[in-house]
Amino acid sequence: MAKDLSFRNSKKQMVVNVISNLLVFVINAGISMLLTPFLISNIGKEAYSFYPISNTIVHYITIIATSLNTVGCRYISISIFQKKNEEANRYYSSMIISDFILSLVLLIPSFIFVLFINKFLDVPVNIVETVRFLFALVLSSAIITILTSAFGVATMAKNRMDLRSYRELFISILRVSLLFAFYKLFSPSLIFIGVAAVACSLTMAGIQFAYTRYLTPNLRFSFHNCSSTHIKEICIASIWVTINSLGTLMLSGTTIVIANVFYGPSSSGTLSICLTVPNLLTSVISLLVSVFYPILAHSFVTNSKEEFASKIQNVQKLIGALGCAITTVFCVFSIHFFKLWTPKENSGELAMYTYILFSQYLAVSCFWVLTNVFIICNKNKIAAIATIIAGALNIVVQICFSFFDAPLFFLPLTSSLLCILLCSVFMPIYASKVVDTKCFPFIKPFIICFLVSLFVGTGGYFISFFSTINSWLMFILIAIGYGILVLPIYFFLIIGLDNLKKIVSEIRKNKKGDKIQL
């Protein structure tokens, strides 16, 4: 009997998608916690700093490709939903050709950057060739990913995000297994990070191709189906997505590169260590925002603007409570964390940078869901322009501080303050205009979260100051225990018990044909 490969839209599938994504996050967090000190101890802090720098450079080089494929996947998915197989194949074939052409174009700047790597970055003389090989391999990995991006549409089109999570889980385990094997069998080298990246990209390409053949057997590449009209349509639609993505990267991804160029690899290495946990928190917030996207989209279509605004505020409170709780508790216990995690580094210095980097998440947790509102309402232009301005201003100010030999902490402080201003000032004001409602209700969750965080942070500071945390067991019992204790306080004071019960009740009603409420 043929298997049912239709779009899955049920309570069970939503639960599976959420749980599988959370499982991948937890495992990836554990891997990052183990991998970072392992790499630092084997190759050194300065050499390790080029690992996150290489990822940042890759994001810049592939940002257009990422936006094109995001929009392309959307068009393919919609065509599949509408049972327009011929149209889906036209988008699919056009997307593959676009990716191939773009990959050829990206080879030129990639080759130039790798060849003159020591002109663009501050690389210690003794590891110039090693860093050059690292970037060559990482950029090759990125190009492989671009070439095979079209295959990723299958899991989205069939709502099988659990399969995507299983793929990410397998790739994460493969990456860490390869790195541990390489560093145990051979002399430590940065090159192994690049080798693992290429191996993982090839493996991911194979898995995604298998998913495409299994989930969407009607999708087939053909030169006959390639259409300049479809390519043009995808390119035009991706413009503002590209600008917004570029602005976000300029705002959050340039600090470590500027630190390397103006302050040296040792300073960028310090920031690399501090960025590990914030990057994980970004993943949590992104996951939660994506889970509530269909709920808000449904409300936009079916409810009044007042009800739509009310649902946005409820989601703000829910994500804000969780994000601010994690941010506050980690900050007050960060010095103990770094003493255990990276005992050879200056834990006080790392904790200071953590306070600066984490401060922005009080705003990001409460306001990032508004980016979905702009997408749902198809009002991306102004938001993209504001983001690119903030990103450009961030780079200019950071470079100015660097020229005047300002202390290193001014770099993350600049990006954090601009991010806070973008999220807490521009986003609620623009969202109120987009939804055509008052502005203060969008700001109110942030004010409450901030006040609750001050209370929780003060209590946590006294516990941290008078506690002797000299083992991971003690850290778990005290720091994580305190976090579990205060989380209900956040939910109760920010969301309210009645609203929380309503949210949980309505999410549980998310099965086929049910009306979703918040």
C-alpha positions in Angstrom: 0.0 0.0 0.0 1.4 3.4 -1.0 2.4 5.7 1.8 0.6 8.9 2.6 2.9 11.7 1.7 0.3 14.5 1.9 0.8 17.6 3.9 0.6 16.8 7.6 -1.6 19.2 9.6 -2.4 17.8 13.0 -1.9 18.2 16.7 0.4 15.2 16.7 2.6 16.6 13.9 2.9 20.0 15.6 4.0 18.4 18.9 6.4 16.1 17.0 7.9 19.2 15.2 8.3 21.2 18.4 9.7 18.3 20.4 12.2 17.3 17.7 13.4 20.9 17.3 13.8 21.3 21.0 15.7 17.9 21.2 18.1 19.1 18.5 18.6 22.4 20.3 19.4 20.6 23.6 21.8 18.2 22.0 23.5 21.0 19.9 23.9 23.0 23.1 25.5 20.1 24.8 27.8 19.6 21.9 28.8 23.3 21.8 29.5 23.2 25.5 31.8 20.2 25.0 33.4 21.2 21.7 34.4 24.8 22.5 36.7 24.0 25.5 38.0 20.9 23.6 39.0 23.0 20.5 40.5 25.8 22.7 42.6 23.3 24.6 43.8 21.6 21.4 44.5 24.5 19.0 44.5 27.5 21.3 42.2 30.5 21.8 43.8 32.6 19.0 43.5 29.8 16.4 40.0 28.9 17.6 38.8 32.5 17.0 39.0 31.9 13.2 36.4 29.2 13.4 33.5 31.6 14.2 35.1 34.2 12.0 35.0 31.8 9.0 31.3 31.2 9.7 30.6 35.0 9.7 32.5 35.4 6.4 30.5 32.5 4.9 27.2 34.2 6.0 28.2 37.4 4.2 29.2 35.7 1.0 26.2 33.4 0.9 23.6 35.9 2.1 22.1 36.5 -1.4 21.9 32.7 -2.0 20.2 32.2 1.4 17.5 34.8 0.6 17.0 33.5 -2.9 16.5 29.9 -1.6 14.2 31.1 1.2 11.9 32.8 -1.3 12.3 30.0 -3.8 11.2 27.4 -1.3 8.2 29.5 -0.5 7.0 29.5 -4.1 7.7 25.8 -4.6 5.8 25.0 -1.4 2.8 27.1 -2.3 2.6 25.5 -5.8 2.7 22.0 -4.1 0.0 23.1 -1.7 -2.2 24.2 -4.6 -1.5 20.9 -6.5 0.2 22.8 -9.3 2.9 20.2 -10.0 4.0 21.8 -13.3 4.4 25.2 -11.7 6.3 23.7 -8.8 8.7 22.0 -11.2 9.3 25.3 -13.0 10.2 27.0 -9.8 12.3 24.0 -8.7 14.3 23.8 -11.9 14.7 27.6 -12.1 16.0 27.6 -8.5 18.6 24.9 -9.2 19.9 26.8 -12.2 20.0 30.0 -10.2 21.9 28.3 -7.4 24.4 26.9 -10.0 25.1 30.3 -11.6 25.4 32.0 -8.2 27.9 29.3 -7.0 30.1 30.0 -10.0 29.9 33.8 -9.3 30.8 33.3 -5.7 33.9 31.3 -6.6 35.7 34.5 -7.7 35.4 36.5 -4.4 36.0 33.3 -2.4 39.2 32.6 -4.3 40.4 36.2 -3.8 39.6 36.2 -0.1 41.4 32.9 0.5 44.4 33.9 -1.5 44.9 37.2 0.3 43.5 36.0 3.7 46.3 37.7 5.6 45.4 41.1 4.0 41.8 40.9 5.2 42.4 39.5 8.6 45.0 39.7 11.3 46.5 36.2 11.1 49.5 35.1 13.1 52.4 34.3 10.8 52.8 30.8 12.0 49.2 29.7 11.1 48.6 31.7 7.9 48.6 28.6 5.6 46.5 26.7 8.1 43.9 29.5 8.2 44.0 29.7 4.4 43.1 26.0 4.1 40.4 26.4 6.8 38.6 29.2 4.8 39.1 27.3 1.5 37.4 24.3 3.0 34.6 26.2 4.8 33.8 28.2 1.7 33.8 25.0 -0.4 31.3 23.6 2.1 29.1 26.7 1.7 29.1 26.4 -2.1 28.1 22.8 -1.8 25.2 23.8 0.4 24.1 26.5 -2.0 24.2 24.0 -4.9 21.9 21.6 -3.1 19.6 24.1 -1.3 16.6 23.4 -3.5 16.4 19.9 -2.1 15.5 21.4 1.3 12.0 22.3 0.1 10.6 18.8 0.6 10.4 18.9 4.4 8.8 22.3 4.4 6.3 21.5 1.7 5.1 18.4 3.6 5.3 19.9 7.1 7.9 17.3 8.1 10.1 19.6 10.1 10.8 16.6 12.4 12.8 15.0 9.5 14.7 18.2 9.1 15.5 18.1 12.9 16.6 14.5 12.6 18.9 15.5 9.8 20.4 18.4 11.8 20.9 16.0 14.8 22.7 13.5 12.6 24.9 16.2 11.1 25.8 17.6 14.5 26.8 14.2 15.8 28.8 13.5 12.6 30.6 16.9 13.0 31.6 16.4 16.6 32.5 12.8 16.0 34.8 13.7 13.1 36.5 16.4 15.1 37.1 14.3 18.2 38.5 11.5 16.0 40.8 13.8 14.0 42.2 15.5 17.1 42.7 12.2 18.9 44.4 10.4 15.9 46.4 13.3 14.4 48.2 16.5 15.5 45.7 19.3 16.3 45.0 21.6 13.4 42.4 24.1 12.3 42.2 22.3 8.9 40.2 19.5 10.5 37.3 21.9 11.2 37.2 22.6 7.4 37.4 18.9 6.5 34.5 18.2 8.9 32.5 21.0 7.4 32.9 19.7 3.8 32.0 16.1 4.9 28.9 17.4 6.7 27.8 19.4 3.7 28.2 16.4 1.4 26.3 14.2 3.8 23.5 16.8 4.2 23.2 17.1 0.4 22.7 13.4 0.1 20.1 13.3 2.9 18.2 16.3 1.5 18.2 14.7 -2.0 16.8 11.5 -0.5 14.1 13.5 1.3 13.1 15.2 -1.9 12.8 11.9 -3.8 10.8 10.4 -1.0 8.5 13.2 0.1 8.0 15.0 -3.3 8.5 12.4 -6.0 6.8 14.7 -8.5 9.6 17.2 -8.3 12.0 16.7 -11.2 14.8 18.9 -12.6 14.6 19.7 -16.3 16.3 22.3 -18.4 13.0 22.6 -20.3 11.3 23.8 -17.1 13.8 26.5 -16.4 12.1 29.9 -16.8 13.6 33.4 -16.8 10.2 34.7 -15.6 10.3 32.5 -12.6 13.9 33.3 -11.8 13.1 37.0 -12.1 10.1 36.6 -9.8 12.2 34.9 -7.1 14.9 37.5 -7.4 12.6 40.5 -7.0 10.8 38.9 -4.0 14.1 38.2 -2.3 15.4 41.8 -2.4 14.0 43.0 0.9 14.7 39.6 2.6 18.3 40.0 1.5 18.6 43.6 2.8 17.0 42.7 6.1 19.3 39.6 6.5 22.3 41.7 5.6 21.4 44.4 8.2 20.9 41.7 10.9 24.3 40.3 10.1 26.0 43.7 10.1 24.4 44.4 13.5 25.3 41.1 15.2 28.0 39.4 13.1 30.7 42.0 12.5 31.9 42.5 16.1 34.2 39.5 16.1 35.7 40.3 12.6 36.4 44.0 13.6 37.9 42.7 16.9 40.3 40.5 14.9 41.3 43.2 12.4 41.9 46.0 15.0 42.5 44.2 18.3 44.1 41.0 17.2 43.2 37.3 17.2 43.5 37.0 21.0 40.8 39.6 21.6 38.5 38.0 18.9 39.2 34.7 20.6 37.9 36.0 23.9 34.7 37.3 22.2 34.3 34.0 20.4 34.1 32.2 23.7 31.5 34.6 25.1 29.4 34.4 21.9 28.8 30.6 22.2 25.9 30.8 24.8 24.2 33.9 23.2 24.1 32.1 19.9 22.3 29.2 21.5 19.8 31.6 23.1 19.2 33.1 19.6 18.3 29.6 18.4 15.8 29.2 21.3 14.1 32.5 20.5 14.1 31.8 16.7 12.5 28.4 17.4 9.7 29.8 19.6 9.0 32.6 17.1 8.7 30.1 14.2 6.3 27.9 16.3 3.9 30.8 16.7 4.1 32.1 13.2 1.1 30.0 11.9 -1.0 31.1 14.9 -0.4 34.8 14.2 -0.9 34.3 10.4 -4.2 32.6 11.0 -5.3 35.4 13.4 -4.4 38.0 10.8 -6.7 36.4 8.3 -9.6 35.6 10.5 -9.7 38.1 13.4 -10.2 41.8 13.9 -7.1 44.1 14.2 -7.8 44.4 18.0 -7.8 40.6 18.4 -4.7 40.3 16.2 -2.9 42.8 18.3 -3.9 41.1 21.5 -2.5 37.8 20.2 0.8 39.4 19.3 1.1 40.8 22.8 0.4 37.3 24.3 3.1 35.8 22.3 5.4 38.6 23.3 4.8 37.9 26.9 5.3 34.1 26.5 8.6 34.4 24.6 9.7 37.4 26.6 9.2 35.5 29.9 11.3 32.5 28.8 14.0 34.5 27.1 14.4 37.1 29.9 14.5 34.3 32.5 17.4 32.5 30.7 19.2 35.8 30.1 19.0 37.0 33.7 19.8 33.8 35.5 22.8 33.0 33.2 24.2 36.5 33.7 24.2 36.4 37.5 25.9 32.9 37.5 28.1 33.5 34.4 31.3 33.9 36.4 30.9 30.5 38.0 30.0 29.0 34.5 33.2 30.3 32.9 35.3 29.1 35.8 34.1 25.6 35.2 33.8 25.7 31.4 37.0 27.5 30.5 39.2 27.3 33.7 42.3 28.6 31.9 40.6 31.9 30.8 39.9 35.0 32.8 36.4 34.2 34.1 35.8 37.8 35.3 36.6 39.3 31.9 34.4 36.7 30.2 31.5 37.4 32.6 31.8 41.2 31.8 31.5 40.6 28.1 28.6 38.2 28.8 26.7 41.0 30.6 27.1 43.3 27.6 26.3 40.7 25.0 23.3 39.3 26.9 21.7 42.7 27.7 20.2 42.9 24.3 18.2 39.7 24.8 15.9 41.4 27.3 14.6 43.4 24.3 15.1 40.7 21.6 13.0 38.2 23.6 10.1 40.6 23.8 10.2 42.2 20.4 11.6 39.7 17.9 8.2 38.2 17.2 7.2 41.5 15.6 9.5 40.6 12.6 6.9 37.9 11.9 4.1 40.5 12.0 5.9 42.5 9.3 6.2 39.4 7.1 2.5 38.4 7.7 1.3 41.9 6.9 3.7 42.1 3.9 5.3 45.2 5.3 9.0 44.3 5.0 10.5 47.4 3.2 10.6 49.9 6.1 11.8 47.2 8.6 14.6 46.1 6.2 15.7 49.7 5.7 15.8 50.3 9.5 17.8 47.1 10.1 20.3 47.9 7.4 20.8 51.5 8.8 21.3 50.1 12.3 23.8 47.5 10.9 25.8 50.2 8.9 25.8 52.5 11.9 27.1 49.6 14.1 30.1 49.0 11.8 30.9 52.8 11.5 30.8 53.3 15.2 32.8 50.2 16.0 35.5 51.1 13.5 35.7 54.7 15.0 36.2 53.2 18.5 38.9 50.9 17.1 40.8 53.8 15.5 40.9 55.6 18.8 42.1 52.5 20.6 39.0 52.3 22.8 38.7 49.3 25.2 37.5 46.1 23.5 34.2 46.1 25.4 33.0 49.1 23.4 32.5 46.8 20.3 29.9 44.5 21.8 28.4 47.4 23.8 27.8 49.3 20.5 26.1 46.4 18.8 24.0 45.5 21.9 22.8 49.1 22.4 21.8 49.5 18.7 20.0 46.2 18.8 18.1 47.3 21.9 17.2 50.6 20.2 16.1 48.8 17.1 14.0 46.3 18.9 12.5 48.4 21.7 11.9 51.7 19.8 11.5 51.1 16.1 9.8 47.7 16.1 6.9 48.5 18.5 6.3 51.9 16.8 6.3 50.4 13.3 4.3 47.4 14.4 1.6 49.7 15.9 1.3 51.4 12.5 1.2 48.1 10.6 -1.5 46.7 12.8 -3.2 50.1 13.1 -3.3 50.1 16.9 -1.7 51.8 19.9 2.0 51.5 20.5 2.2 51.1 24.3 0.6 47.6 24.5 3.6 46.3 22.4 6.1 48.0 24.8 4.3 47.0 28.0 5.6 43.4 28.0 9.2 44.6 27.8 8.7 47.0 30.7 7.3 44.2 32.9 10.0 41.8 31.8 12.7 44.3 32.6 11.3 45.0 36.1 10.9 41.3 36.9 14.5 40.7 35.6 15.8 43.4 38.0 14.1 41.6 40.9 15.2 38.1 39.9 18.7 39.3 39.0 19.2 40.9 42.4 18.1 37.8 44.2 20.3 35.7 42.0 23.3 38.0 42.6 23.1 37.5 46.4 22.8 33.7 45.9 25.8 33.7 43.5 27.9 35.9 45.7 27.5 33.8 48.9 27.6 30.4 47.1 30.7 28.2 46.6 30.2 26.7 43.1 33.3 24.6 42.4 31.7 21.7 40.4 29.2 21.1 37.6 26.9 19.3 40.1 26.9 22.4 42.4 26.3 24.6 39.4 23.3 22.6 38.3 21.9 22.4 41.8 22.2 26.2 42.5 22.2 28.1 39.2 19.9 25.9 37.1 17.8 25.2 40.2 17.3 28.9 40.7 16.3 29.3 37.1 13.7 26.6 37.4 12.5 28.2 40.6 12.1 31.7 39.1 10.6 30.7 35.8 7.1 30.4 37.2 7.5 33.9 38.7 8.2 35.2 35.2 5.2 33.4 33.8 2.9 34.5 36.6 3.9 38.2 36.7 4.3 38.7 33.0 1.7 36.4 31.4 -0.8 35.9 34.2 -2.2 32.6 35.3 -5.5 32.9 33.3 -3.7 33.9 30.1 -1.2 31.1 30.5 -3.9 28.5 30.9 -5.7 29.9 27.8 -2.5 29.7 25.7 -1.8 26.1 26.7 -5.4 25.1 26.2 -5.6 26.6 22.7 -2.2 25.2 21.5 -3.5 21.7 22.5 -6.5 22.4 20.3 -4.2 22.7 17.2 -5.5 19.7 15.3 -6.8 19.4 11.8 -9.7 21.7 11.3 -9.6 23.3 14.7 -9.5 27.0 15.1 -6.4 28.3 16.8 -6.7 31.0 19.4 -4.4 32.8 21.8 
